Amino acid sequence: MGKASYLVQRVLRMNYKAMLDKISSIHAKTGRSRLAVFRDMKDCAVKYGAGYMDYDLFEMYNLTPEQRDTYLTRGRNNELVARYNDRAHMDQLGDKIKFNTRFAPFLRREWVPVTGDNREQVLAFLERHPVFMAKPSQGSCGWGIERVDGGDYPSREALYSHLLKRAPLLELEEIIVQHPLVAAIYPGAINTVRMVTIRGKSGRVYLVTAMFRIGNGKYVDNFNSGGMVAPMNPQTGTVIDRALDKQKNLYVNHPATGTPIQGFVFPDWDRAVALVKEAAQVVPEVGYVGWDVCFTPQGPCLVEGNQFPGHDIYQLPVHTPDKIGIMPRFRAIEAEEGE
Protein backbone atom coordinates (compact mmCIF):
# COMPACT_ATOMS: atom_id res chain seq x y z
CA MET A 1 0.00 0.00 0.00
CA GLY A 2 1.42 3.40 -1.01
CA LYS A 3 1.73 6.32 1.37
CA ALA A 4 -1.25 8.18 -0.13
CA SER A 5 -3.44 5.05 -0.04
CA TYR A 6 -2.44 4.40 3.56
CA LEU A 7 -3.39 7.94 4.60
CA VAL A 8 -6.77 7.65 2.88
CA GLN A 9 -7.47 4.35 4.64
CA ARG A 10 -6.50 5.83 8.00
CA VAL A 11 -8.81 8.83 7.48
CA LEU A 12 -11.73 6.56 6.58
CA ARG A 13 -11.22 4.22 9.54
CA MET A 14 -10.17 6.73 12.16
CA ASN A 15 -11.81 6.85 15.57
CA TYR A 16 -12.42 10.57 15.67
CA LYS A 17 -13.63 10.62 19.26
CA ALA A 18 -10.41 8.95 20.40
CA MET A 19 -8.39 11.43 18.35
CA LEU A 20 -10.22 14.39 19.92
CA ASP A 21 -9.60 12.91 23.36
CA LYS A 22 -5.87 12.71 22.59
CA ILE A 23 -5.88 16.30 21.35
CA SER A 24 -7.55 17.47 24.58
CA SER A 25 -5.07 15.48 26.68
CA ILE A 26 -2.07 16.97 24.85
CA HIS A 27 -3.62 20.44 25.10
CA ALA A 28 -3.86 19.99 28.88
CA LYS A 29 -0.23 18.80 29.14
CA THR A 30 1.36 21.37 26.85
CA GLY A 31 -0.93 24.42 26.93
CA ARG A 32 -1.00 24.49 23.13
CA SER A 33 -4.31 25.18 21.49
CA ARG A 34 -6.32 22.22 20.26
CA LEU A 35 -6.19 23.59 16.73
CA ALA A 36 -2.40 23.84 16.86
CA VAL A 37 -2.14 20.27 18.15
CA PHE A 38 -4.48 19.03 15.41
CA ARG A 39 -2.49 20.78 12.69
CA ASP A 40 0.76 19.35 14.02
CA MET A 41 -0.79 15.89 14.15
CA LYS A 42 -1.85 16.24 10.53
CA ASP A 43 1.65 17.31 9.49
CA CYS A 44 3.19 14.33 11.28
CA ALA A 45 0.75 11.99 9.55
CA VAL A 46 1.70 13.34 6.12
CA LYS A 47 5.46 13.63 6.69
CA TYR A 48 6.20 10.64 8.91
CA GLY A 49 3.21 8.28 8.67
CA ALA A 50 2.36 8.93 12.33
CA GLY A 51 -1.27 8.61 13.37
CA TYR A 52 -2.67 10.37 16.41
CA MET A 53 -1.78 7.37 18.58
CA ASP A 54 1.87 7.55 17.49
CA TYR A 55 1.86 11.31 17.95
CA ASP A 56 0.77 10.89 21.55
CA LEU A 57 2.73 7.72 22.38
CA PHE A 58 6.07 9.04 21.11
CA GLU A 59 5.34 12.54 22.45
CA MET A 60 6.04 13.99 19.02
CA TYR A 61 4.83 17.36 20.27
CA ASN A 62 8.15 17.52 22.17
CA LEU A 63 10.33 16.52 19.21
CA THR A 64 12.12 18.55 16.56
CA PRO A 65 11.50 17.68 12.89
CA GLU A 66 14.89 15.94 12.80
CA GLN A 67 14.01 13.83 15.86
CA ARG A 68 10.56 12.98 14.52
CA ASP A 69 12.12 11.63 11.36
CA THR A 70 14.01 8.99 13.37
CA TYR A 71 10.83 7.25 14.60
CA LEU A 72 9.41 4.06 13.17
CA THR A 73 5.75 5.03 12.94
CA ARG A 74 2.78 2.85 12.11
CA GLY A 75 2.78 4.08 8.52
CA ARG A 76 6.49 3.38 8.09
CA ASN A 77 6.13 -0.02 9.71
CA ASN A 78 3.39 -0.90 7.23
CA GLU A 79 5.70 0.18 4.41
CA LEU A 80 8.42 -2.16 5.71
CA VAL A 81 5.95 -5.04 5.92
CA ALA A 82 4.81 -4.35 2.35
CA ARG A 83 8.41 -4.14 1.12
CA TYR A 84 9.82 -7.26 2.76
CA ASN A 85 6.83 -9.56 3.35
CA ASP A 86 4.98 -11.30 0.53
CA ARG A 87 1.32 -11.57 1.58
CA ALA A 88 1.02 -14.94 -0.14
CA HIS A 89 3.44 -16.40 2.42
CA MET A 90 2.60 -14.43 5.57
CA ASP A 91 0.22 -17.05 6.98
CA GLN A 92 3.25 -19.35 7.38
CA LEU A 93 3.98 -17.21 10.43
CA GLY A 94 0.54 -15.78 11.21
CA ASP A 95 -1.12 -19.18 11.66
CA LYS A 96 0.37 -20.92 14.71
CA ILE A 97 -0.35 -24.40 13.40
CA LYS A 98 1.43 -23.64 10.12
CA PHE A 99 4.21 -21.89 12.04
CA ASN A 100 4.80 -24.83 14.38
CA THR A 101 4.83 -27.21 11.43
CA ARG A 102 7.29 -25.15 9.38
CA PHE A 103 9.54 -24.15 12.28
CA ALA A 104 9.41 -27.42 14.25
CA PRO A 105 13.23 -27.73 14.61
CA PHE A 106 13.32 -24.40 16.47
CA LEU A 107 10.53 -25.08 19.01
CA ARG A 108 12.14 -27.51 21.52
CA ARG A 109 8.71 -28.66 22.74
CA GLU A 110 5.90 -31.01 21.82
CA TRP A 111 2.70 -29.69 20.32
CA VAL A 112 -0.44 -30.98 18.63
CA PRO A 113 -3.28 -29.35 16.66
CA VAL A 114 -6.88 -30.03 17.63
CA THR A 115 -8.44 -30.72 14.25
CA GLY A 116 -11.47 -32.82 15.07
CA ASP A 117 -10.09 -35.89 13.30
CA ASN A 118 -6.94 -36.61 15.37
CA ARG A 119 -8.60 -37.70 18.61
CA GLU A 120 -6.04 -40.37 19.55
CA GLN A 121 -3.12 -38.01 18.93
CA VAL A 122 -4.66 -35.34 21.18
CA LEU A 123 -5.52 -37.86 23.93
CA ALA A 124 -1.95 -39.16 23.89
CA PHE A 125 -0.66 -35.59 24.25
CA LEU A 126 -3.03 -34.98 27.19
CA GLU A 127 -1.73 -38.12 28.89
CA ARG A 128 1.89 -37.02 28.54
CA HIS A 129 1.16 -33.39 29.48
CA PRO A 130 -1.56 -33.06 32.14
CA VAL A 131 -0.87 -29.32 32.28
CA PHE A 132 -0.35 -27.51 28.97
CA MET A 133 -0.92 -24.31 27.00
CA ALA A 134 -3.89 -24.01 24.63
CA LYS A 135 -3.47 -21.38 21.93
CA PRO A 136 -5.75 -20.16 19.14
CA SER A 137 -4.10 -20.78 15.79
CA GLN A 138 -4.58 -17.12 14.89
CA GLY A 139 -4.50 -13.98 16.98
CA SER A 140 -2.07 -11.61 18.66
CA CYS A 141 -1.24 -9.83 21.93
CA GLY A 142 -1.61 -13.05 23.89
CA TRP A 143 -5.39 -13.07 23.50
CA GLY A 144 -7.10 -16.43 23.86
CA ILE A 145 -4.09 -18.24 25.33
CA GLU A 146 -4.91 -20.47 28.29
CA ARG A 147 -2.93 -22.57 30.73
CA VAL A 148 -5.02 -25.72 31.10
CA ASP A 149 -4.82 -28.19 34.00
CA GLY A 150 -6.29 -31.56 33.06
CA GLY A 151 -6.96 -32.18 36.74
CA ASP A 152 -9.83 -29.68 36.53
CA TYR A 153 -11.75 -32.12 34.30
CA PRO A 154 -13.29 -35.48 35.30
CA SER A 155 -11.47 -37.33 32.52
CA ARG A 156 -9.25 -36.84 29.48
CA GLU A 157 -12.30 -37.55 27.32
CA ALA A 158 -14.16 -34.69 29.01
CA LEU A 159 -11.19 -32.39 28.47
CA TYR A 160 -10.92 -33.47 24.84
CA SER A 161 -14.63 -32.70 24.33
CA HIS A 162 -14.07 -29.24 25.79
CA LEU A 163 -11.08 -28.57 23.52
CA LEU A 164 -12.93 -29.89 20.49
CA LYS A 165 -15.34 -26.96 20.70
CA ARG A 166 -12.49 -24.73 19.47
CA ALA A 167 -11.33 -27.04 16.66
CA PRO A 168 -9.83 -26.63 14.13
CA LEU A 169 -8.52 -23.25 15.30
CA LEU A 170 -6.66 -24.54 18.34
CA GLU A 171 -3.27 -26.05 19.10
CA LEU A 172 -1.84 -27.43 22.33
CA GLU A 173 1.75 -27.01 23.48
CA GLU A 174 3.95 -28.54 26.12
CA ILE A 175 4.73 -25.97 28.81
CA ILE A 176 8.17 -24.47 28.29
CA VAL A 177 10.59 -24.71 31.20
CA GLN A 178 12.52 -21.47 31.06
CA HIS A 179 16.08 -20.92 32.15
CA PRO A 180 16.26 -20.53 35.98
CA LEU A 181 17.93 -17.14 35.67
CA VAL A 182 15.04 -15.85 33.53
CA ALA A 183 12.41 -17.56 35.67
CA ALA A 184 13.85 -15.84 38.74
CA ILE A 185 12.70 -12.51 37.33
CA TYR A 186 9.08 -13.70 37.03
CA PRO A 187 8.16 -17.41 37.12
CA GLY A 188 4.44 -16.96 36.39
CA ALA A 189 4.87 -16.44 32.63
CA ILE A 190 7.28 -17.37 29.87
CA ASN A 191 9.36 -14.20 29.62
CA THR A 192 10.53 -13.77 26.05
CA VAL A 193 12.76 -11.50 24.02
CA ARG A 194 11.28 -9.91 20.90
CA MET A 195 14.09 -10.02 18.35
CA VAL A 196 13.39 -8.15 15.10
CA THR A 197 15.20 -9.24 11.95
CA ILE A 198 15.42 -7.96 8.38
CA ARG A 199 16.47 -10.26 5.56
CA GLY A 200 18.05 -8.09 2.88
CA LYS A 201 17.98 -8.74 -0.84
CA SER A 202 21.51 -10.19 -0.52
CA GLY A 203 20.13 -12.91 1.75
CA ARG A 204 21.97 -11.57 4.78
CA VAL A 205 19.92 -11.37 7.98
CA TYR A 206 20.27 -8.36 10.29
CA LEU A 207 19.19 -8.18 13.93
CA VAL A 208 17.59 -4.74 14.20
CA THR A 209 16.54 -4.56 17.83
CA ALA A 210 15.68 -6.63 20.90
CA MET A 211 13.21 -6.04 23.73
CA PHE A 212 12.75 -8.03 26.92
CA ARG A 213 9.06 -8.82 27.50
CA ILE A 214 8.17 -9.75 31.07
CA GLY A 215 5.01 -11.15 32.60
CA ASN A 216 3.36 -9.53 35.59
CA GLY A 217 0.33 -11.26 37.07
CA LYS A 218 -0.72 -13.23 33.96
CA TYR A 219 0.46 -16.26 32.00
CA VAL A 220 1.55 -14.09 29.07
CA ASP A 221 4.29 -11.48 28.79
CA ASN A 222 2.63 -9.27 26.18
CA PHE A 223 2.83 -5.52 26.82
CA ASN A 224 -0.81 -5.07 25.79
CA SER A 225 -1.97 -7.86 28.11
CA GLY A 226 -0.50 -6.71 31.41
CA GLY A 227 3.20 -7.36 30.78
CA MET A 228 6.23 -5.08 30.77
CA VAL A 229 9.00 -4.26 28.31
CA ALA A 230 12.63 -3.26 28.72
CA PRO A 231 15.12 -2.36 25.98
CA MET A 232 18.22 -4.42 25.32
CA ASN A 233 21.57 -4.09 23.67
CA PRO A 234 21.12 -6.49 20.73
CA GLN A 235 24.87 -7.06 20.46
CA THR A 236 25.39 -8.21 24.06
CA GLY A 237 21.97 -9.42 25.26
CA THR A 238 22.04 -6.97 28.19
CA VAL A 239 18.92 -5.21 29.50
CA ILE A 240 19.96 -1.56 29.37
CA ASP A 241 17.06 0.23 31.05
CA ARG A 242 14.09 -0.20 33.37
CA ALA A 243 10.96 -2.16 32.53
CA LEU A 244 7.80 -0.23 31.66
CA ASP A 245 4.17 -1.34 31.83
CA LYS A 246 1.13 0.00 29.97
CA GLN A 247 0.30 2.30 32.89
CA LYS A 248 3.77 3.88 32.51
CA ASN A 249 5.10 2.45 35.76
CA LEU A 250 8.85 1.88 35.73
CA TYR A 251 10.64 -1.01 37.40
CA VAL A 252 14.34 -1.52 38.06
CA ASN A 253 13.36 -4.74 39.88
CA HIS A 254 10.31 -6.90 39.22
CA PRO A 255 7.45 -5.85 41.54
CA ALA A 256 6.44 -9.47 42.27
CA THR A 257 9.86 -11.01 42.91
CA GLY A 258 12.22 -8.11 43.58
CA THR A 259 14.67 -9.61 41.08
CA PRO A 260 16.70 -7.02 39.12
CA ILE A 261 15.62 -6.40 35.54
CA GLN A 262 17.90 -3.57 34.46
CA GLY A 263 21.40 -4.95 33.92
CA PHE A 264 20.28 -8.54 33.39
CA VAL A 265 22.40 -10.41 30.85
CA PHE A 266 20.73 -13.22 28.95
CA PRO A 267 22.39 -16.63 28.92
CA ASP A 268 23.22 -18.12 25.53
CA TRP A 269 22.68 -14.81 23.76
CA ASP A 270 24.94 -15.69 20.83
CA ARG A 271 22.91 -18.87 20.30
CA ALA A 272 19.68 -16.84 20.32
CA VAL A 273 21.04 -14.50 17.65
CA ALA A 274 22.13 -17.47 15.54
CA LEU A 275 18.70 -19.08 16.06
CA VAL A 276 16.68 -16.15 14.69
CA LYS A 277 19.09 -15.60 11.82
CA GLU A 278 18.69 -19.24 10.81
CA ALA A 279 14.90 -19.10 11.28
CA ALA A 280 14.75 -15.99 9.07
CA GLN A 281 15.93 -18.10 6.13
CA VAL A 282 13.11 -20.68 6.41
CA VAL A 283 10.48 -18.51 4.70
CA PRO A 284 12.63 -16.00 2.79
CA GLU A 285 9.53 -14.41 1.27
CA VAL A 286 8.77 -13.00 4.73
CA GLY A 287 11.86 -10.93 5.42
CA TYR A 288 10.74 -8.62 8.23
CA VAL A 289 9.88 -10.60 11.36
CA GLY A 290 9.55 -10.11 15.09
CA TRP A 291 10.65 -13.38 16.74
CA ASP A 292 9.59 -14.17 20.30
CA VAL A 293 12.44 -16.17 21.80
CA CYS A 294 12.39 -18.08 25.08
CA PHE A 295 15.50 -19.13 26.99
CA THR A 296 15.52 -22.67 28.41
CA PRO A 297 18.17 -24.71 30.26
CA GLN A 298 18.86 -26.46 26.93
CA GLY A 299 19.17 -23.21 24.99
CA PRO A 300 16.95 -20.65 23.25
CA CYS A 301 13.81 -21.64 21.35
CA LEU A 302 11.14 -19.95 19.28
CA VAL A 303 7.73 -19.24 20.77
CA GLU A 304 6.38 -17.60 17.63
CA GLY A 305 7.19 -15.35 14.70
CA ASN A 306 5.30 -12.16 13.93
CA GLN A 307 4.91 -11.07 10.32
CA PHE A 308 3.69 -7.71 11.65
CA PRO A 309 6.51 -7.02 14.14
CA GLY A 310 4.88 -3.90 15.58
CA HIS A 311 6.62 -0.62 16.17
CA ASP A 312 5.54 0.92 19.45
CA ILE A 313 7.50 -0.88 22.19
CA TYR A 314 10.94 -0.34 20.64
CA GLN A 315 11.13 3.44 21.09
CA LEU A 316 9.03 4.54 24.05
CA PRO A 317 9.92 8.02 25.36
CA VAL A 318 11.19 6.82 28.73
CA HIS A 319 13.59 4.50 26.91
CA THR A 320 14.75 7.13 24.40
CA PRO A 321 16.17 9.98 26.50
CA ASP A 322 18.10 11.19 23.43
CA LYS A 323 14.74 11.37 21.59
CA ILE A 324 16.06 9.25 18.75
CA GLY A 325 13.92 6.37 17.44
CA ILE A 326 15.05 3.20 15.66
CA MET A 327 14.42 4.28 12.06
CA PRO A 328 18.16 5.00 11.52
CA ARG A 329 18.87 1.29 12.08
CA PHE A 330 16.58 0.36 9.20
CA ARG A 331 18.11 3.03 7.00
CA ALA A 332 21.61 1.73 7.74
CA ILE A 333 20.55 -1.75 6.63
CA GLU A 334 18.99 -0.37 3.46
CA ALA A 335 22.16 1.59 2.72
CA GLU A 336 24.32 -1.50 3.22
CA GLU A 337 22.04 -3.55 0.98
CA GLY A 338 21.89 -0.80 -1.66
CA GLU A 339 18.09 -0.63 -1.37
C-alpha positions in Angstrom: 0.0 0.0 0.0 1.4 3.4 -1.0 1.7 6.3 1.4 -1.2 8.2 -0.1 -3.4 5.1 0.0 -2.4 4.4 3.6 -3.4 7.9 4.6 -6.8 7.7 2.9 -7.5 4.4 4.6 -6.5 5.8 8.0 -8.8 8.8 7.5 -11.7 6.6 6.6 -11.2 4.2 9.5 -10.2 6.7 12.2 -11.8 6.8 15.6 -12.4 10.6 15.7 -13.6 10.6 19.3 -10.4 8.9 20.4 -8.4 11.4 18.4 -10.2 14.4 19.9 -9.6 12.9 23.4 -5.9 12.7 22.6 -5.9 16.3 21.3 -7.5 17.5 24.6 -5.1 15.5 26.7 -2.1 17.0 24.8 -3.6 20.4 25.1 -3.9 20.0 28.9 -0.2 18.8 29.1 1.4 21.4 26.8 -0.9 24.4 26.9 -1.0 24.5 23.1 -4.3 25.2 21.5 -6.3 22.2 20.3 -6.2 23.6 16.7 -2.4 23.8 16.9 -2.1 20.3 18.2 -4.5 19.0 15.4 -2.5 20.8 12.7 0.8 19.4 14.0 -0.8 15.9 14.2 -1.9 16.2 10.5 1.7 17.3 9.5 3.2 14.3 11.3 0.7 12.0 9.5 1.7 13.3 6.1 5.5 13.6 6.7 6.2 10.6 8.9 3.2 8.3 8.7 2.4 8.9 12.3 -1.3 8.6 13.4 -2.7 10.4 16.4 -1.8 7.4 18.6 1.9 7.6 17.5 1.9 11.3 17.9 0.8 10.9 21.6 2.7 7.7 22.4 6.1 9.0 21.1 5.3 12.5 22.4 6.0 14.0 19.0 4.8 17.4 20.3 8.1 17.5 22.2 10.3 16.5 19.2 12.1 18.5 16.6 11.5 17.7 12.9 14.9 15.9 12.8 14.0 13.8 15.9 10.6 13.0 14.5 12.1 11.6 11.4 14.0 9.0 13.4 10.8 7.3 14.6 9.4 4.1 13.2 5.7 5.0 12.9 2.8 2.9 12.1 2.8 4.1 8.5 6.5 3.4 8.1 6.1 0.0 9.7 3.4 -0.9 7.2 5.7 0.2 4.4 8.4 -2.2 5.7 6.0 -5.0 5.9 4.8 -4.4 2.4 8.4 -4.1 1.1 9.8 -7.3 2.8 6.8 -9.6 3.3 5.0 -11.3 0.5 1.3 -11.6 1.6 1.0 -14.9 -0.1 3.4 -16.4 2.4 2.6 -14.4 5.6 0.2 -17.0 7.0 3.3 -19.3 7.4 4.0 -17.2 10.4 0.5 -15.8 11.2 -1.1 -19.2 11.7 0.4 -20.9 14.7 -0.4 -24.4 13.4 1.4 -23.6 10.1 4.2 -21.9 12.0 4.8 -24.8 14.4 4.8 -27.2 11.4 7.3 -25.1 9.4 9.5 -24.2 12.3 9.4 -27.4 14.2 13.2 -27.7 14.6 13.3 -24.4 16.5 10.5 -25.1 19.0 12.1 -27.5 21.5 8.7 -28.7 22.7 5.9 -31.0 21.8 2.7 -29.7 20.3 -0.4 -31.0 18.6 -3.3 -29.4 16.7 -6.9 -30.0 17.6 -8.4 -30.7 14.2 -11.5 -32.8 15.1 -10.1 -35.9 13.3 -6.9 -36.6 15.4 -8.6 -37.7 18.6 -6.0 -40.4 19.5 -3.1 -38.0 18.9 -4.7 -35.3 21.2 -5.5 -37.9 23.9 -2.0 -39.2 23.9 -0.7 -35.6 24.2 -3.0 -35.0 27.2 -1.7 -38.1 28.9 1.9 -37.0 28.5 1.2 -33.4 29.5 -1.6 -33.1 32.1 -0.9 -29.3 32.3 -0.4 -27.5 29.0 -0.9 -24.3 27.0 -3.9 -24.0 24.6 -3.5 -21.4 21.9 -5.7 -20.2 19.1 -4.1 -20.8 15.8 -4.6 -17.1 14.9 -4.5 -14.0 17.0 -2.1 -11.6 18.7 -1.2 -9.8 21.9 -1.6 -13.1 23.9 -5.4 -13.1 23.5 -7.1 -16.4 23.9 -4.1 -18.2 25.3 -4.9 -20.5 28.3 -2.9 -22.6 30.7 -5.0 -25.7 31.1 -4.8 -28.2 34.0 -6.3 -31.6 33.1 -7.0 -32.2 36.7 -9.8 -29.7 36.5 -11.7 -32.1 34.3 -13.3 -35.5 35.3 -11.5 -37.3 32.5 -9.3 -36.8 29.5 -12.3 -37.6 27.3 -14.2 -34.7 29.0 -11.2 -32.4 28.5 -10.9 -33.5 24.8 -14.6 -32.7 24.3 -14.1 -29.2 25.8 -11.1 -28.6 23.5 -12.9 -29.9 20.5 -15.3 -27.0 20.7 -12.5 -24.7 19.5 -11.3 -27.0 16.7 -9.8 -26.6 14.1 -8.5 -23.3 15.3 -6.7 -24.5 18.3 -3.3 -26.1 19.1 -1.8 -27.4 22.3 1.8 -27.0 23.5 3.9 -28.5 26.1 4.7 -26.0 28.8 8.2 -24.5 28.3 10.6 -24.7 31.2 12.5 -21.5 31.1 16.1 -20.9 32.2 16.3 -20.5 36.0 17.9 -17.1 35.7 15.0 -15.8 33.5 12.4 -17.6 35.7 13.8 -15.8 38.7 12.7 -12.5 37.3 9.1 -13.7 37.0 8.2 -17.4 37.1 4.4 -17.0 36.4 4.9 -16.4 32.6 7.3 -17.4 29.9 9.4 -14.2 29.6 10.5 -13.8 26.1 12.8 -11.5 24.0 11.3 -9.9 20.9 14.1 -10.0 18.3 13.4 -8.2 15.1 15.2 -9.2 12.0 15.4 -8.0 8.4 16.5 -10.3 5.6 18.1 -8.1 2.9 18.0 -8.7 -0.8 21.5 -10.2 -0.5 20.1 -12.9 1.7 22.0 -11.6 4.8 19.9 -11.4 8.0 20.3 -8.4 10.3 19.2 -8.2 13.9 17.6 -4.7 14.2 16.5 -4.6 17.8 15.7 -6.6 20.9 13.2 -6.0 23.7 12.8 -8.0 26.9 9.1 -8.8 27.5 8.2 -9.7 31.1 5.0 -11.2 32.6 3.4 -9.5 35.6 0.3 -11.3 37.1 -0.7 -13.2 34.0 0.5 -16.3 32.0 1.5 -14.1 29.1 4.3 -11.5 28.8 2.6 -9.3 26.2 2.8 -5.5 26.8 -0.8 -5.1 25.8 -2.0 -7.9 28.1 -0.5 -6.7 31.4 3.2 -7.4 30.8 6.2 -5.1 30.8 9.0 -4.3 28.3 12.6 -3.3 28.7 15.1 -2.4 26.0 18.2 -4.4 25.3 21.6 -4.1 23.7 21.1 -6.5 20.7 24.9 -7.1 20.5 25.4 -8.2 24.1 22.0 -9.4 25.3 22.0 -7.0 28.2 18.9 -5.2 29.5 20.0 -1.6 29.4 17.1 0.2 31.0 14.1 -0.2 33.4 11.0 -2.2 32.5 7.8 -0.2 31.7 4.2 -1.3 31.8 1.1 0.0 30.0 0.3 2.3 32.9 3.8 3.9 32.5 5.1 2.4 35.8 8.9 1.9 35.7 10.6 -1.0 37.4 14.3 -1.5 38.1 13.4 -4.7 39.9 10.3 -6.9 39.2 7.5 -5.8 41.5 6.4 -9.5 42.3 9.9 -11.0 42.9 12.2 -8.1 43.6 14.7 -9.6 41.1 16.7 -7.0 39.1 15.6 -6.4 35.5 17.9 -3.6 34.5 21.4 -4.9 33.9 20.3 -8.5 33.4 22.4 -10.4 30.9 20.7 -13.2 28.9 22.4 -16.6 28.9 23.2 -18.1 25.5 22.7 -14.8 23.8 24.9 -15.7 20.8 22.9 -18.9 20.3 19.7 -16.8 20.3 21.0 -14.5 17.6 22.1 -17.5 15.5 18.7 -19.1 16.1 16.7 -16.2 14.7 19.1 -15.6 11.8 18.7 -19.2 10.8 14.9 -19.1 11.3 14.8 -16.0 9.1 15.9 -18.1 6.1 13.1 -20.7 6.4 10.5 -18.5 4.7 12.6 -16.0 2.8 9.5 -14.4 1.3 8.8 -13.0 4.7 11.9 -10.9 5.4 10.7 -8.6 8.2 9.9 -10.6 11.4 9.6 -10.1 15.1 10.7 -13.4 16.7 9.6 -14.2 20.3 12.4 -16.2 21.8 12.4 -18.1 25.1 15.5 -19.1 27.0 15.5 -22.7 28.4 18.2 -24.7 30.3 18.9 -26.5 26.9 19.2 -23.2 25.0 17.0 -20.6 23.3 13.8 -21.6 21.3 11.1 -19.9 19.3 7.7 -19.2 20.8 6.4 -17.6 17.6 7.2 -15.4 14.7 5.3 -12.2 13.9 4.9 -11.1 10.3 3.7 -7.7 11.6 6.5 -7.0 14.1 4.9 -3.9 15.6 6.6 -0.6 16.2 5.5 0.9 19.5 7.5 -0.9 22.2 10.9 -0.3 20.6 11.1 3.4 21.1 9.0 4.5 24.0 9.9 8.0 25.4 11.2 6.8 28.7 13.6 4.5 26.9 14.8 7.1 24.4 16.2 10.0 26.5 18.1 11.2 23.4 14.7 11.4 21.6 16.1 9.2 18.7 13.9 6.4 17.4 15.0 3.2 15.7 14.4 4.3 12.1 18.2 5.0 11.5 18.9 1.3 12.1 16.6 0.4 9.2 18.1 3.0 7.0 21.6 1.7 7.7 20.5 -1.7 6.6 19.0 -0.4 3.5 22.2 1.6 2.7 24.3 -1.5 3.2 22.0 -3.6 1.0 21.9 -0.8 -1.7 18.1 -0.6 -1.4 
